């Protein structure tokens, strides 16, 4: 559990306690992003969120920034860094804190919050993936001044989803960066805006909880699908239900824009069984209805439909001007046959 203080205390203790350790890259790798976020203002209030034993706060201080704070859930790491910097960098404010509840910081008090894999770590708690992210970005949004930047450095594209929850409002851009530690990381610059009306935290958590439940259900189904006996049963069931037969074939190299790859992928999944990416129609019904103005004659395309049930669900909800496109002919023909009466 990467959100658990005991895990991190024991991890830092095993690694020698006070030895500096960097996630994804050092401060110099992200210098241009930091300068852009602060406009070069050395008086900017900066928070290293989930500092661990990184040298980021030290390097910011040595670059002239004097209002630097660093927090971590591990008191072990915080005490180690506080002791390391007591003489040379006494103005850095180190504190043990929960990223979901940073009580020591006032609303709109920060210009820049830097997150190197903190979001990544908090999104690893099983069954709480999206809910943890919702709580994290809510607290960040509270602390940032308008126009302030949440700089998220991640080895995934998870932050792209995080910034779309309706209880926060950011202008976001991201770049791929090669650092002194890894070949590619994603650097998200999310600038706080407050013009858009916001949902409540509880409303966002409800959406996230639904997403987590759907994802957990999909994970369980995927694990079961890996069991050979159940896979054989499913193939037989597919045949009984009239699905297109498809012999499993070896997948080519990953090229997600290649029809051959997707034809092979759907064949390996039993050919033509429905499969949802990220969520079902019910999860996004409100957004779809808002986008269409509840007009059931609206022209809608499901772009990259695969074997998703999205267009079926929309048809059953009353939409009649629907098109579903996919690069895989196998998937398209399967869904055409399945939906002959639609």
FIVEXZA-734640 format. One record per residue: x, y, z of N, C-alpha, C in turn. Coordinates in steps of 0.001 Angstrom, whole numbers. Each point is the difference from the previous one (the first is absolute). Last residue first. Layout:
REM FIVEXZA-734640
{r {X; Y; Z}; {X; Y; Z}; {X; Y; Z}}
...
END
This chain:
REM FIVEXZA-734640
{r {-30602; -3998; -34272}; {150; 1415; 325}; {507; 731; -1249}}
{r {-538; -4702; 67}; {-1340; 531; 275}; {42; 1451; 488}}
{r {4020; -2390; -943}; {-790; -33; -1234}; {-1392; 597; 210}}
{r {4252; -554; 2845}; {-1012; 1055; 53}; {-875; 60; -1247}}
{r {3656; -3158; 667}; {-647; 34; 1315}; {-1207; 932; 3}}
{r {2750; -194; -3825}; {-805; -1218; 147}; {-756; 14; 1327}}
{r {2959; 3510; -819}; {-1094; 59; -970}; {-920; -1202; 165}}
{r {3948; 83; 2495}; {-1013; 865; 589}; {-1186; 202; -953}}
{r {3692; -2551; -1494}; {-575; -642; 1184}; {-1136; 832; 576}}
{r {2548; 1770; -3511}; {-918; -1031; -478}; {-667; -721; 1164}}
{r {3299; 3215; 1052}; {-1167; 635; -626}; {-1014; -1048; -446}}
{r {4174; -1450; 1728}; {-847; 569; 1049}; {-1276; 585; -591}}
{r {3213; -1630; -3027}; {-560; -1093; 791}; {-938; 500; 1076}}
{r {2511; 3037; -2609}; {-1151; -509; -723}; {-674; -1127; 778}}
{r {2997; 4127; 1908}; {-48; -1457; -92}; {-1279; -452; -702}}
{r {919; 4585; 1009}; {1001; -429; -985}; {-37; -1507; -206}}
{r {-4384; 2997; 1406}; {1205; -594; 589}; {935; -439; -1114}}
{r {-5106; 2856; 1335}; {1142; -241; -885}; {1131; -682; 761}}
{r {-5681; 1399; 76}; {1116; -577; 767}; {1103; -392; -972}}
{r {-4807; 3340; 419}; {1002; -640; -848}; {1106; -521; 908}}
{r {-5546; 2040; 312}; {1262; -490; 577}; {878; -645; -1057}}
{r {-4783; 2339; 1061}; {919; 431; -1046}; {1431; -335; 433}}
{r {-3905; -793; 2816}; {-224; -723; -1252}; {980; 372; -1108}}
{r {-1168; -148; 5828}; {747; 652; -1074}; {-117; -827; -1285}}
{r {-1862; -1309; 4382}; {-832; 795; -893}; {723; 698; -1128}}
{r {1468; -3287; 3491}; {-420; 1206; 714}; {-803; 944; -897}}
{r {1958; -3977; -1670}; {-1043; -408; 939}; {-507; 1177; 823}}
{r {3605; 716; -2880}; {-1183; -332; -800}; {-1167; -349; 914}}
{r {4155; 668; 2007}; {-568; 1274; -442}; {-1260; -225; -837}}
{r {2415; -3760; 1430}; {-623; 652; 1153}; {-640; 1324; -405}}
{r {2470; -2296; -3261}; {-1199; -766; 359}; {-745; 696; 1130}}
{r {4140; 1728; -1256}; {-1059; 373; -940}; {-1281; -791; 249}}
{r {3738; -996; 2841}; {-416; 1392; 95}; {-1151; 336; -957}}
{r {2698; -4189; 1132}; {-1463; 42; -80}; {-539; 1430; -19}}
{r {4949; -2194; -1832}; {-703; 686; 1081}; {-1505; -12; -238}}
{r {4008; -1746; -2546}; {-1188; -796; 303}; {-719; 561; 1221}}
{r {2824; 3157; -3243}; {375; -1334; 429}; {-1227; -864; 178}}
{r {520; 4913; -1236}; {-1012; -684; 816}; {459; -1337; 540}}
{r {1706; 4457; -2263}; {801; -1063; 577}; {-856; -870; 894}}
{r {-2331; 4129; -679}; {1235; -60; -774}; {968; -993; 640}}
{r {-5397; 1241; -296}; {887; -667; 954}; {1272; -307; -771}}
{r {-3860; 3906; -1078}; {937; -1041; -448}; {728; -563; 1216}}
{r {-4894; 2952; -1211}; {1046; -410; 938}; {867; -1080; -629}}
{r {-4242; 3953; -767}; {910; -897; -727}; {1211; -291; 878}}
{r {-5221; 1242; 1634}; {1369; 506; -173}; {859; -1037; -714}}
{r {-4711; -276; 1538}; {331; -30; -1432}; {1410; 517; -274}}
{r {-2048; -23; 4352}; {186; -1393; -391}; {259; -160; -1494}}
{r {898; 3982; 3747}; {-613; -171; -1315}; {287; -1412; -503}}
{r {1534; 2401; 4104}; {-1098; -967; 138}; {-750; -228; -1318}}
{r {4058; 2536; 323}; {-1174; 790; 351}; {-1246; -856; 143}}
{r {4692; -1340; -861}; {-1009; -105; -1059}; {-1216; 877; 263}}
{r {3624; -203; 3123}; {618; 310; -1296}; {-1022; -8; -1133}}
{r {-1318; -1289; 4390}; {317; 1430; -29}; {543; 409; -1368}}
{r {-803; -4528; 801}; {-1263; 718; -114}; {220; 1506; -45}}
{r {3740; -2745; 726}; {-517; -203; -1354}; {-1299; 781; -202}}
{r {1933; -72; 4299}; {810; 817; -911}; {-505; -115; -1441}}
{r {-2068; -2707; 3287}; {-274; 1411; 270}; {750; 903; -965}}
{r {806; -4696; -128}; {-1318; 372; -525}; {-284; 1489; 182}}
{r {3847; -3059; 1180}; {170; 1256; -724}; {-1331; 524; -559}}
{r {422; -4117; 2509}; {946; 866; 698}; {81; 1386; -627}}
{r {-2640; -3534; -1941}; {-607; 558; 1202}; {909; 954; 751}}
{r {1507; -2544; -3830}; {-818; 1166; -333}; {-559; 677; 1247}}
{r {4350; -2833; 966}; {-1180; -236; -811}; {-767; 1308; -236}}
{r {5566; -700; 825}; {-1296; 104; 656}; {-1146; -191; -975}}
{r {5030; -774; -608}; {-150; 1114; 949}; {-1375; 121; 656}}
{r {259; -3157; -4130}; {1175; 755; 419}; {-457; 1132; 924}}
{r {-2354; -5024; -1421}; {-71; 1439; 234}; {1353; 554; 407}}
{r {-2275; -4433; -2890}; {1070; 429; 907}; {-45; 1508; 119}}
{r {-2830; -4770; -2188}; {49; 1424; 361}; {1116; 281; 994}}
{r {538; -4102; -3448}; {-724; 320; 1225}; {79; 1484; 300}}
{r {1955; -2777; -3716}; {-947; 1086; -195}; {-777; 354; 1250}}
{r {4299; -2991; -421}; {-557; 402; -1279}; {-834; 1249; 70}}
{r {2688; -2174; 3416}; {-1144; -856; -258}; {-735; 421; -1240}}
{r {4015; 2075; 1575}; {-986; 172; 1067}; {-1244; -864; -219}}
{r {3573; 191; -3186}; {521; -604; 1234}; {-986; 106; 1148}}
{r {-1021; 2091; -4134}; {-7; -1455; -169}; {454; -692; 1284}}
{r {244; 4679; -235}; {-1379; -439; 205}; {-112; -1514; -172}}
{r {4227; 1852; -834}; {-383; 196; 1400}; {-1405; -483; 268}}
{r {1677; 32; -4439}; {599; -1069; 802}; {-420; 98; 1460}}
{r {-1363; 3405; -2887}; {-653; -1241; -397}; {519; -1168; 830}}
{r {2120; 4116; 594}; {-1318; -49; 639}; {-777; -1232; -397}}
{r {4289; 769; -1971}; {131; -147; 1460}; {-1369; -182; 643}}
{r {179; 978; -4589}; {421; -1374; 279}; {89; -257; 1499}}
{r {-834; 4405; -1646}; {-1185; -860; -38}; {350; -1442; 359}}
{r {2656; 4434; 1721}; {87; -1032; -1018}; {-1206; -936; 68}}
{r {1520; 3687; 2967}; {-657; 544; -1170}; {-93; -1014; -1126}}
{r {2188; -772; 4241}; {-1414; 187; 253}; {-741; 665; -1154}}
{r {4201; -3257; 830}; {-162; 1186; -821}; {-1487; 300; 9}}
{r {3600; -3858; 2184}; {-989; 1001; 360}; {75; 1205; -936}}
{r {1392; -4880; -1813}; {536; 1017; 914}; {-1065; 1053; 261}}
{r {-2302; -4373; -1376}; {1215; 650; -504}; {526; 975; 1034}}
{r {-2880; -4514; 1237}; {-47; 1449; -204}; {1288; 490; -633}}
{r {-2305; -4953; -649}; {1043; 707; 729}; {-54; 1489; -305}}
{r {-4458; -2997; -114}; {1234; 145; -765}; {985; 803; 818}}
{r {-5068; -2976; 372}; {1037; 832; 617}; {1253; 23; -865}}
{r {-4847; -722; -2183}; {1103; -776; 558}; {1006; 942; 634}}
{r {-5419; 538; -797}; {1306; 607; -260}; {1065; -843; 661}}
{r {-5750; 448; -1417}; {1123; -820; 451}; {1298; 712; -339}}
{r {-4774; 2465; 1020}; {921; -419; -1057}; {1110; -845; 592}}
{r {-4662; -16; 2562}; {1093; 930; -278}; {864; -541; -1144}}
{r {-4069; -1985; 2180}; {57; 443; -1392}; {1083; 1018; -291}}
{r {-1312; -2621; 4088}; {-725; 1262; -150}; {129; 590; -1404}}
{r {2312; -4005; 1292}; {-1426; -253; 193}; {-829; 1255; -255}}
{r {4685; 330; -43}; {-452; -737; -1170}; {-1502; -255; 78}}
{r {2121; 1990; 3692}; {-50; 927; -1137}; {-558; -690; -1241}}
{r {850; -2619; 3783}; {-1190; 827; 197}; {-174; 974; -1161}}
{r {3898; -2585; 148}; {-1145; -838; -315}; {-1300; 800; 103}}
{r {3911; 2136; 1321}; {27; -189; -1445}; {-1194; -845; -434}}
{r {713; 559; 4587}; {-516; 1217; -625}; {-54; -126; -1514}}
{r {1909; -3499; 2567}; {-1449; 62; 212}; {-601; 1207; -716}}
{r {4666; -391; 55}; {-590; -980; -901}; {-1524; -10; 126}}
{r {2409; 2711; 2959}; {112; 532; -1356}; {-648; -961; -998}}
{r {399; -1328; 4434}; {-1092; 954; -171}; {32; 619; -1391}}
{r {3479; -2921; 1178}; {-1255; -730; -23}; {-1177; 933; -244}}
{r {4430; 1815; 493}; {-234; -696; -1263}; {-1356; -694; -48}}
{r {1291; 4565; 2504}; {-59; -1408; 387}; {-449; -823; -1199}}
{r {179; 4751; -52}; {1313; -598; -211}; {18; -1471; 386}}
{r {-3752; 2858; 673}; {120; -295; -1421}; {1317; -676; -325}}
{r {-944; 1701; 4319}; {-718; -1245; -247}; {173; -450; -1439}}
{r {1799; 4123; 1167}; {736; -1071; 671}; {-672; -1343; -227}}
{r {-2192; 3818; -1613}; {1214; -256; -778}; {799; -1147; 611}}
{r {-3802; 1576; 2270}; {-392; -740; -1203}; {1219; -365; -825}}
{r {666; 2724; 3712}; {-353; -1343; 435}; {-360; -864; -1208}}
{r {826; 4492; -771}; {1236; -679; 375}; {-273; -1429; 410}}
{r {-3660; 2858; -953}; {718; -376; -1211}; {1271; -757; 302}}
{r {-2434; 1741; 3578}; {-779; -1058; -622}; {697; -493; -1265}}
{r {1816; 3693; 2116}; {229; -1193; 808}; {-738; -1189; -589}}
{r {-724; 4189; -1954}; {1348; -473; -298}; {300; -1282; 760}}
{r {-4067; 2185; 835}; {7; -547; -1358}; {1363; -597; -335}}
{r {-412; 2242; 4074}; {-779; -1235; 43}; {-7; -682; -1362}}
{r {2002; 4238; 337}; {809; -1014; 692}; {-719; -1343; 33}}
{r {-2333; 3712; -1734}; {1090; -393; -894}; {847; -1102; 619}}
{r {-3326; 1923; 2667}; {-609; -796; -1070}; {1057; -497; -976}}
{r {1359; 2937; 3321}; {-329; -1286; 606}; {-634; -938; -1025}}
{r {891; 4472; -1256}; {1233; -787; 112}; {-270; -1384; 573}}
{r {-3557; 3116; -215}; {398; -395; -1354}; {1210; -927; 58}}
{r {-1319; 1865; 4024}; {-1017; -954; -446}; {320; -504; -1406}}
{r {2623; 3429; 1833}; {315; -1291; 615}; {-997; -1070; -418}}
{r {-780; 4445; -1337}; {1136; -559; -729}; {385; -1370; 544}}
{r {-3342; 2360; 2263}; {-484; -383; -1331}; {1117; -628; -827}}
{r {1091; 1771; 4212}; {-812; -1213; 142}; {-523; -483; -1346}}
{r {2333; 4109; 219}; {903; -1135; 169}; {-793; -1296; 97}}
{r {-2408; 3863; -2674}; {532; -185; 1342}; {968; -1184; 16}}
{r {-652; 3048; -4462}; {-762; -944; 797}; {619; -91; 1387}}
{r {414; 4459; -3186}; {591; -1250; 448}; {-1007; -870; 725}}
{r {445; 4250; -4004}; {-698; -489; 1190}; {494; -1391; 360}}
{r {3249; 3556; -2537}; {-1026; -1011; -247}; {-700; -399; 1292}}
{r {3660; 3118; -14}; {-1158; 566; -694}; {-1134; -1005; -166}}
{r {4665; -212; 1957}; {-1173; -73; 872}; {-1265; 503; -671}}
{r {5374; -2355; -851}; {-942; 1039; -407}; {-1256; -165; 865}}
{r {5550; -1842; -180}; {-1311; 128; 640}; {-799; 1147; -614}}
{r {3782; -3226; -2324}; {-131; 1354; 524}; {-1420; 193; 518}}
{r {3629; -4148; -1226}; {-1426; 270; 189}; {-147; 1338; 708}}
{r {3732; -3247; -2716}; {-102; 1334; 580}; {-1486; 364; 46}}
{r {3123; -4794; -470}; {-1282; 701; -142}; {81; 1350; 705}}
{r {3398; -4030; -2118}; {-38; 1166; 877}; {-1275; 789; -305}}
{r {2240; -5269; -706}; {-1000; 970; -423}; {-57; 1122; 1032}}
{r {4225; -3454; -1616}; {-1026; 259; 1003}; {-954; 1034; -584}}
{r {4405; -3445; -1692}; {-1193; 794; -292}; {-884; 126; 1219}}
{r {4420; -1985; 194}; {15; 482; -1379}; {-1190; 896; -316}}
{r {2341; -298; 4954}; {-783; -867; -890}; {-84; 631; -1378}}
{r {2898; 1993; 3230}; {-266; -1280; 656}; {-748; -966; -910}}
{r {1189; 4663; -920}; {1268; -620; 340}; {-185; -1373; 650}}
{r {-3773; 1786; -3450}; {693; 517; 1177}; {1325; -709; 212}}
{r {-4015; 1338; -3953}; {1038; -975; 330}; {826; 579; 1139}}
{r {-5330; 1028; -1561}; {1337; 475; 328}; {925; -1184; 259}}
{r {-5161; 1808; -2151}; {831; -1154; 315}; {1431; 495; 168}}
{r {-4701; 2859; 944}; {1088; -283; -922}; {697; -1274; 440}}
{r {-5064; 3003; 681}; {1059; -887; 468}; {1028; -225; -1103}}
{r {-4397; 3419; 2089}; {790; -449; -1139}; {1061; -943; 541}}
{r {-4922; 2733; 1717}; {1034; -1035; 85}; {740; -155; -1323}}
{r {-3470; 3116; 3461}; {469; -9; -1383}; {1244; -882; -13}}
{r {-4104; -447; 3717}; {1370; 316; -382}; {107; 161; -1515}}
{r {-3540; -914; 4479}; {19; 625; -1314}; {1421; 472; -304}}
{r {-3338; -3565; 3450}; {1169; 862; -191}; {-31; 553; -1416}}
{r {-3266; -3064; 1553}; {127; 833; 1199}; {1220; 913; -57}}
{r {-1471; -3488; -3339}; {-727; 1276; -52}; {129; 894; 1223}}
{r {3648; -3445; -2601}; {-1091; -128; 959}; {-639; 1374; 233}}
{r {3911; -850; -2765}; {-1311; 102; -638}; {-1162; -150; 978}}
{r {4839; -475; 876}; {-358; 1409; -175}; {-1369; 190; -639}}
{r {1911; -4393; 678}; {-167; 671; 1294}; {-509; 1423; -163}}
{r {1277; -2696; -3784}; {-1323; -313; 540}; {-279; 796; 1262}}
{r {4215; 435; -1835}; {-931; 508; -1003}; {-1444; -253; 435}}
{r {3756; -1745; 2484}; {-429; 1369; 321}; {-996; 582; -993}}
{r {1981; -4456; -752}; {-1065; 102; 990}; {-422; 1442; 295}}
{r {3458; -2179; -2990}; {-881; 1090; -419}; {-1193; 150; 938}}
{r {5166; -1817; 1313}; {-1233; -419; -670}; {-768; 1241; -450}}
{r {4015; 98; 2606}; {397; -923; -1062}; {-1228; -583; -704}}
{r {804; 5061; 2479}; {-543; -1350; 115}; {572; -894; -1089}}
{r {-373; 5157; 2593}; {986; -759; -763}; {-317; -1475; 226}}
{r {-2530; 5110; 595}; {-24; -1434; 290}; {955; -721; -938}}
{r {-1417; 5107; 1994}; {957; -636; -903}; {116; -1468; 382}}
{r {-3427; 4387; 659}; {242; -1337; 554}; {848; -733; -1021}}
{r {-844; 5572; 801}; {253; -1202; -802}; {188; -1239; 866}}
{r {-2728; 5269; 87}; {1080; -840; 509}; {67; -1323; -753}}
{r {-3388; 3443; -539}; {1143; 108; -899}; {1201; -783; 472}}
{r {-3158; 1221; 3767}; {-491; -2; -1373}; {1164; 285; -945}}
{r {1349; -2374; 4457}; {-588; 1283; -354}; {-531; -86; -1419}}
{r {482; -4410; 3168}; {577; 838; -1051}; {-725; 1337; -120}}
{r {-1356; -3582; 3069}; {1220; 694; 418}; {540; 977; -1037}}
{r {-3907; -2854; -720}; {-246; 901; 1135}; {1227; 863; 298}}
{r {341; -3423; -3218}; {-790; 1118; -520}; {-279; 1023; 1104}}
{r {2098; -4039; 1211}; {910; 842; -786}; {-739; 1244; -490}}
{r {-2542; -3255; 2112}; {833; 701; 971}; {990; 921; -702}}
{r {-2717; -2721; -2688}; {-847; 942; 730}; {831; 814; 986}}
{r {1977; -3557; -2387}; {-100; 1215; -813}; {-909; 1033; 662}}
{r {531; -4189; 2251}; {1288; 691; -165}; {-163; 1299; -770}}
{r {-3702; -2931; 484}; {319; 667; 1273}; {1281; 836; -134}}
{r {-1240; -2646; -3687}; {-979; 1071; 195}; {314; 777; 1276}}
{r {2501; -3868; -877}; {397; 1092; -890}; {-940; 1192; 159}}
{r {-1040; -3942; 2316}; {1189; 635; 569}; {450; 1187; -843}}
{r {-3521; -2611; -1645}; {-429; 759; 1169}; {1176; 700; 673}}
{r {720; -2987; -3663}; {-495; 1314; -404}; {-451; 847; 1183}}
{r {1712; -4368; 1031}; {871; 659; -973}; {-457; 1422; -311}}
{r {-1374; -3780; 3140}; {-78; 1432; 322}; {745; 844; -1027}}
{r {-205; -4876; 42}; {-1381; 383; 239}; {-190; 1472; 292}}
{r {4836; -1715; 725}; {-1032; -781; -672}; {-1402; 421; 414}}
{r {4441; 3034; -276}; {-769; -660; 1057}; {-1199; -707; -614}}
{r {3269; 2865; -2339}; {277; -1442; 21}; {-778; -752; 1077}}
{r {370; 4875; -1025}; {-955; -657; -894}; {194; -1514; -23}}
{r {2868; 2984; 2425}; {-1316; -14; 633}; {-1047; -691; -861}}
{r {4461; 559; -1663}; {-12; -873; 1178}; {-1399; -120; 586}}
{r {713; 2989; -3627}; {197; -1383; -430}; {-150; -955; 1176}}
{r {10; 4609; 873}; {-1277; -456; -558}; {98; -1448; -451}}
{r {3964; 1875; 1414}; {-920; -122; 1133}; {-1371; -463; -478}}
{r {4011; 993; -2802}; {-505; -1356; 238}; {-857; -153; 1250}}
{r {1949; 4480; -473}; {773; -997; -744}; {-427; -1387; 460}}
{r {-1785; 5326; 237}; {-377; -1372; 353}; {805; -939; -897}}
{r {-508; 5573; 1715}; {719; -975; -821}; {-252; -1399; 547}}
{r {-2229; 5286; 64}; {70; -1276; 709}; {623; -1011; -949}}
{r {-487; 5775; 422}; {404; -1215; -720}; {17; -1187; 955}}
{r {-1555; 4306; 1407}; {140; 288; -1429}; {248; -1264; -802}}
{r {-2684; 821; 4978}; {1167; -502; -729}; {-44; 373; -1478}}
{r {-3452; 794; 3515}; {1254; 529; 546}; {1235; -364; -813}}
{r {-5220; -862; 143}; {595; 866; -1039}; {1336; 599; 438}}
{r {-2259; -2156; 4083}; {-586; 39; -1339}; {742; 1006; -881}}
{r {2831; -2010; 4042}; {-1235; 762; -184}; {-481; -70; -1447}}
{r {2962; -3631; 3150}; {71; 954; -1112}; {-1356; 673; -204}}
{r {1049; -3647; 3142}; {933; 1074; 304}; {91; 1080; -1063}}
{r {-2649; -4124; -266}; {-584; 971; 936}; {930; 1174; 298}}
{r {-864; -3793; -3691}; {1188; 791; 319}; {-400; 1172; 892}}
{r {-1948; -4675; -1988}; {-444; 926; 1039}; {1192; 801; 507}}
{r {336; -3446; -3344}; {-1434; 247; -114}; {-489; 1096; 946}}
{r {4530; -1646; -48}; {-263; 770; -1231}; {-1480; 292; -203}}
{r {2638; -581; 4706}; {-815; -831; -876}; {-380; 841; -1220}}
{r {4554; 629; 3279}; {-1377; 384; -292}; {-653; -1025; -916}}
{r {4819; 2030; 2778}; {-715; -1239; -278}; {-1463; 363; -212}}
{r {4206; 3463; -947}; {-1036; -466; 920}; {-595; -1318; -463}}
{r {3946; 4445; -831}; {-268; -1428; -145}; {-1110; -407; 964}}
{r {2191; 4659; -2413}; {-952; -468; 1019}; {-353; -1459; -275}}
{r {4428; 3432; -1059}; {-924; -982; -564}; {-889; -522; 1126}}
{r {3596; 3045; 836}; {-1298; 594; -309}; {-981; -971; -663}}
{r {4769; -834; 1295}; {-922; 41; 1141}; {-1398; 506; -328}}
{r {4467; -2000; -2240}; {-1249; 502; -613}; {-1090; 104; 1069}}
{r {4547; -1309; 1105}; {210; 612; -1314}; {-1248; 652; -577}}
{r {-121; -2310; 4307}; {1013; 1056; 3}; {85; 735; -1335}}
{r {-3116; -3654; 641}; {-171; 930; 1127}; {962; 1174; -53}}
{r {-849; -4120; -2934}; {-3; 1381; -478}; {-47; 1057; 1096}}
{r {-14; -4874; 737}; {1005; 184; -1049}; {156; 1475; -376}}
{r {-3426; -1347; 3017}; {1324; -51; 624}; {1100; 290; -1016}}
{r {-4364; -346; -1592}; {78; 1172; 859}; {1389; 71; 654}}
{r {-1084; -3776; -2524}; {286; 1146; -852}; {108; 1292; 806}}
{r {-1150; -4004; 2277}; {1316; -171; -617}; {376; 1221; -831}}
{r {-4287; -243; 1875}; {1004; 277; 1025}; {1407; -121; -561}}
{r {-3590; -1151; -2854}; {-21; 1430; 318}; {1079; 357; 1014}}
{r {-724; -4579; -1112}; {638; 743; -1093}; {92; 1482; 323}}
{r {-2254; -2688; 3109}; {1389; -451; -90}; {746; 808; -1070}}
{r {-4659; 393; 525}; {730; 837; 947}; {1488; -329; -21}}
{r {-3701; -688; -3953}; {966; -692; 843}; {752; 983; 897}}
{r {-3157; 1390; -3295}; {-749; -776; 979}; {927; -705; 982}}
{r {1288; 4738; -2352}; {-71; -1410; -335}; {-779; -722; 1083}}
{r {1710; 5343; -2088}; {-774; -860; 895}; {59; -1438; -499}}
{r {2320; 5363; -466}; {62; -1388; -446}; {-738; -865; 1008}}
{r {903; 5606; -1825}; {-479; -952; 1002}; {70; -1402; -597}}
{r {2053; 5359; -974}; {-141; -1399; -403}; {-456; -838; 1192}}
{r {1415; 4987; -1413}; {-1265; -397; 623}; {-349; -1412; -463}}
{r {3902; 2251; -1603}; {104; 53; 1463}; {-1297; -359; 721}}
{r {3190; -499; -4944}; {-1362; 25; 555}; {70; -106; 1530}}
{r {3881; -265; -2987}; {-421; 1331; 426}; {-1401; 95; 561}}
{r {2810; -3860; -1437}; {-253; 801; -1204}; {-559; 1373; 348}}
{r {798; -3283; 3338}; {1302; 406; -529}; {-137; 827; -1276}}
{r {-3912; -1847; 1919}; {573; 979; 923}; {1326; 533; -550}}
{r {-2017; -3511; -2308}; {-791; 1221; -165}; {577; 1120; 871}}
{r {1861; -4217; 498}; {426; 596; -1264}; {-793; 1268; -318}}
{r {-1183; -2543; 3841}; {1359; 551; 154}; {418; 740; -1263}}
{r {-4027; -2381; -106}; {-137; 1217; 806}; {1356; 673; 208}}
{r {2; -4172; -2346}; {-713; 1053; -719}; {-65; 1297; 801}}
{r {1939; -4584; 881}; {772; 1236; 144}; {-700; 1193; -651}}
{r {-2178; -4733; 2309}; {444; 660; -1229}; {767; 1277; 326}}
{r {-2304; -3551; 2790}; {1373; 465; 228}; {596; 586; -1278}}
{r {-5258; 182; 929}; {881; -1116; 296}; {1372; 500; 378}}
{r {-4200; 2473; -1534}; {1422; 265; -254}; {889; -1220; 186}}
{r {-5025; 1576; -500}; {503; -1369; 1}; {1490; -1; -261}}
{r {-1674; 4293; -1332}; {-1045; -853; 563}; {402; -1469; -114}}
{r {2162; 5159; 98}; {372; -1313; -523}; {-913; -1006; 697}}
{r {-714; 5493; -828}; {-125; -1192; 836}; {453; -1224; -783}}
{r {452; 5880; -9}; {86; -1289; -690}; {-123; -1132; 1017}}
{r {-532; 5735; -983}; {-200; -1038; 1021}; {-139; -1349; -694}}
{r {2781; 4577; -1710}; {-1176; -855; -182}; {-56; -1064; 1093}}
{r {3469; 3394; -929}; {-843; 117; 1197}; {-1251; -868; -93}}
{r {3251; 563; -3542}; {628; -779; 1082}; {-764; 123; 1319}}
{r {-1393; 381; -5382}; {-121; 735; 1262}; {514; -846; 1158}}
{r {-558; -1119; -4867}; {1326; 353; 501}; {-4; 746; 1317}}
{r {-3899; -1874; -2107}; {442; 1195; -743}; {1343; 500; 515}}
{r {-2452; -4083; 1268}; {261; 1072; 968}; {307; 1326; -670}}
{r {-898; -3957; -2578}; {-1075; 47; 1002}; {170; 1165; 967}}
{r {3356; -920; -3268}; {-1215; 492; -649}; {-1119; 167; 1025}}
{r {4031; -1897; 1440}; {184; 1419; -305}; {-1243; 606; -642}}
{r {81; -4627; 785}; {-60; 734; 1268}; {129; 1498; -237}}
{r {543; -2878; -3659}; {-1396; -39; 441}; {-183; 808; 1290}}
{r {4349; -614; -1747}; {-765; 925; -844}; {-1467; 54; 420}}
{r {2959; -3061; 2254}; {321; 1408; 274}; {-888; 950; -805}}
{r {464; -5036; 572}; {-1280; 698; -110}; {156; 1509; 232}}
{r {3647; -3148; 251}; {-755; -553; -1124}; {-1275; 785; -274}}
{r {2858; 884; 3784}; {511; 576; -1247}; {-768; -490; -1225}}
{r {-844; -1753; 4421}; {-562; 1337; -224}; {429; 571; -1349}}
{r {127; -5276; 192}; {420; 1042; 935}; {-613; 1336; -392}}
{r {-2258; -5025; -945}; {972; 965; -492}; {331; 1043; 1042}}
{r {-2621; -4345; 507}; {-208; 447; -1383}; {1016; 1013; -512}}
{r {16; -809; 5156}; {-986; -649; -849}; {-38; 733; -1343}}
{r {4058; -429; 4001}; {-829; 765; -928}; {-969; -901; -743}}
{r {3057; 230; 4914}; {-508; -859; -1060}; {-950; 818; -865}}
{r {4024; 293; 4402}; {-909; 624; -967}; {-407; -982; -1096}}
{r {1300; -1458; 5064}; {614; 121; -1319}; {-992; 626; -977}}
{r {-669; -1250; 4750}; {143; 1403; -389}; {631; 181; -1376}}
{r {-1505; -4565; 1669}; {-531; 1072; 836}; {88; 1367; -614}}
{r {1108; -4613; -1609}; {1091; 704; 659}; {-441; 1243; 730}}
{r {-2807; -3238; -2329}; {905; 582; -993}; {1111; 836; 632}}
{r {-3496; -2102; 2572}; {728; -1070; -693}; {1021; 552; -987}}
{r {-2897; 3005; 2240}; {911; -616; 969}; {851; -1067; -672}}
{r {-3447; 2040; -2458}; {1142; 903; 165}; {1011; -575; 988}}
{r {-3941; -2487; -630}; {744; 75; -1258}; {1228; 890; 145}}
{r {-3092; -328; 3568}; {836; -1200; -96}; {844; 15; -1268}}
{r {-3053; 3528; 617}; {999; 32; 1078}; {938; -1200; -113}}
{r {-3664; 127; -2939}; {1061; 920; -379}; {1067; 129; 1088}}
{r {-3810; -2767; 768}; {733; -497; -1163}; {1183; 899; -309}}
{r {-2993; 1341; 3333}; {895; -1063; 459}; {817; -573; -1149}}
{r {-3390; 3267; -850}; {1199; 565; 612}; {984; -1077; 441}}
{r {-3574; -324; -4156}; {121; -364; 1411}; {1324; 482; 578}}
{r {-1790; -28; -4620}; {-501; 1147; 741}; {150; -187; 1503}}
{r {1132; -3306; -3351}; {926; 1122; -136}; {-525; 1292; 619}}
{r {-556; -5486; 676}; {-856; 1183; 0}; {893; 1234; 0}}
END
